[in-house]
Structures are given as structure tokens and as C-alpha cells.
């Protein structure tokens, strides 16, 4: 699962125009980052549109086939659209 995330994270600027950053947080117990953000559905990819905003989780399926680069990219680009964030590098 980390491999799929890492592949997308490496190219995140190309997908988002540099407006979205990616970070990985994982734990064998409770994830401290998810807990601090009040996320109850773990594991998940979190989209946080602005500082202090409520995270939007993409719940990670137990099926590794469902958690792939395409699914992550679709989730991020959809959430950007919902938040009114353009993927163009030319816009601020």
C-alpha cells in the first residue's frame, strides 16, 4: 500500500500543480496523526484542503487491488475540484 502511495506522492506536483503535498503516517497501533485530526476511519488517505479544515478521508480498502495509483489520483483530483483548488501551476 505504501508503494502505491509513494508512486503518487512522488509525482504529486504534476497532478496538482504543486498545490497539494503528500505525507505518509502509519502505526501498528492508533495513528497519532489521524487521532490528532479527529479521523475515525483508519487507515485512510486524508485530503485537508486548508489549514484547520476537516480532513476528507479516502478509506483504504482491505483489497490491495482497489488501492492503486489511479484510485489515489482520482480521489485527490476530485477533492481538489470539490474544494475549488485548481491543478494549474500558473494559478495561485
C-alpha positions in Angstrom: 0.0 0.0 0.0 2.8 2.3 0.8 4.2 1.6 -2.7 1.1 2.9 -4.4 1.0 6.0 -2.2 4.7 6.7 -2.7 4.3 6.5 -6.5 1.6 9.1 -6.4 3.3 11.2 -3.8 6.5 11.4 -6.0 4.5 12.9 -8.9 2.0 14.9 -6.8 3.2 18.3 -8.2 2.4 17.0 -11.8 -1.1 16.0 -10.7 -1.9 19.1 -8.6 0.2 21.9 -9.9 2.2 22.0 -6.7 -0.8 22.9 -4.6 -1.1 19.6 -2.7 1.6 17.9 -0.7 1.7 14.3 0.4 2.9 12.7 3.6 2.7 9.2 5.0 1.8 8.4 8.6 1.4 4.8 9.8 1.4 3.0 13.1 0.9 -0.6 14.2 -1.4 0.9 16.9 -3.5 4.0 16.7 -2.2 6.5 14.1 -1.2 9.6 16.1 -1.7 11.9 13.1 -5.2 10.6 12.4 -6.1 10.8 16.1 -4.9 14.4 16.2 -7.0 15.3 13.2 -10.1 13.5 14.7 -10.1 10.9 11.9 -12.1 7.9 13.0 -11.8 5.9 9.8 -8.3 4.5 9.6 -6.4 3.6 7.6 -7.1 6.3 5.2 -5.6 8.8 2.8 -6.5 12.2 4.1 -7.2 15.3 2.0 -7.0 18.5 4.0 -8.0 21.4 1.7 -6.8 24.3 4.0 -5.2 24.6 7.4 -7.7 23.8 10.1 -10.2 22.3 7.7 -11.8 19.0 8.4 -9.9 16.2 6.7 -11.7 14.2 4.0 -10.7 10.6 4.2 -10.3 8.1 1.4 -10.8 4.9 3.3 -8.2 2.3 2.3 -9.8 -0.9 1.2 -8.6 -4.2 2.5 -8.2 -5.3 -1.1 -4.8 -4.2 -2.3 -6.1 -4.3 -5.9 -8.6 -1.5 -5.1 -5.9 0.7 -3.5 -3.8 1.7 -6.5 -2.3 4.8 -8.1 -5.4 5.6 -10.2 -7.7 5.4 -7.2 -5.5 7.8 -5.2 -5.2 10.3 -8.1 -8.9 10.2 -8.7 -9.6 10.9 -5.0 -7.1 13.8 -4.8 -8.2 15.4 -8.1 -11.9 15.0 -7.1 -11.3 16.6 -3.7 -9.3 19.5 -5.3 -12.3 20.1 -7.5 -14.7 20.0 -4.5 -12.5 22.4 -2.6 -12.2 24.8 -5.6 -8.5 24.2 -5.9 -7.2 24.4 -9.5 -4.5 22.0 -10.6 -2.8 24.6 -12.7 0.7 25.6 -11.8 0.0 29.1 -13.2 -2.7 29.9 -10.7 -2.1 30.7 -7.1 
